[in-house]
Amino acid sequence: MTKAVLATVESLLAFVIGGYLGPLAIIGLVILPSAAIAGVATRLIRISALLTLPIAISVVLVSVFTRAGTHVLFSLGPFDATREGVDFAGQTLVRLFAISTSIGLFGLTTEPRSFVLDLERRGLSPRFAFVAVATLEAVPAMVERAGVIGSAQRARGLDTEGSLRARLRGILPLVGPVILSSLTEVEERSLALEVRAFGRPGHRQLLWRMPDSPLQLAVRAILMLLLVGSIIARITGTFPSLP
C-alpha cells in the first residue's frame, strides 16, 4: 500500500509541479535511486521508454506542429514548428516518463496478488479483487503462454524466426492457440473458484495479512498531505514556478 501511494503521489506531482525541474527531480532523486536499490533500474528504464515511446511520438508531432507560438523554428509544408510547441512537448515528455517510471517501479517490485489481497483486507470487494488480480496477471500470463506455444510450434516445423515476412506469417498460428488457451484457463479458474465457494455471500476471513507498521502509515499520511498541499498551492497560485 505504501508503494502504491508513493507511485500515485509521484505521478500526480509530476503534473502538479510542472516544468522540467520538478519531474526530473522526482525521477532522479526518488524513482531511480529506489530502482537501483531494488536492482531493477536498467529494466525499469527500458520498459518505461518502450511504454512512453508511442505516446511521445504523437505528443511531439501534435505539440510541435500545431501549438501556436511566436517563434517559428522551421516549417514543414503548411505546418510551423514553434519554440513554444517544442517546449510544451518537452515538458509533457518528462512528465510522462516520470509517470511511467513511477508506475513501472511499483509493478516491478510488487507482487500483484499480495497487493490485491491487502486491498481486500482493507475492505475491497472480493469480486473486484479477483478482477484486479486477473487483470494484473493477464499480460504476463499471455506472454508466457505465447512463448510456450511458439516453442511448440517451432518444434513442429513452423518458421517464426528469420525474415520479417516469416515472422509475420508465423503470428497467425500463434494467435488462435493463445486466445483459445486463455479462454480455457478462464473457464477452469471460474470452476475452481465456485468449488471453493467464492460466490458465497458474507464476509471472508483472510488468513494472510501483510505487515503494516505505524511508520508506513505515517509515511502515507505525509505523502497525501504533500500532494493535497501542492494541489491547493497550484490552484491558489502560491506554488513557486519552476523552470
Secondary structure as UniProt FT lines:
FT   HELIX           2..17
FT   TURN            19..20
FT   HELIX           21..26
FT   HELIX           27..31
FT   HELIX           32..38
FT   HELIX           41..66
FT   STRAND          72..76
FT   TURN            77..78
FT   STRAND          79..82
FT   HELIX           83..109
FT   HELIX           112..121
FT   TURN            122..123
FT   HELIX           126..155
FT   TURN            156..157
FT   HELIX           164..169
FT   TURN            170..171
FT   HELIX           172..195
FT   TURN            196..199
FT   HELIX           214..236
//
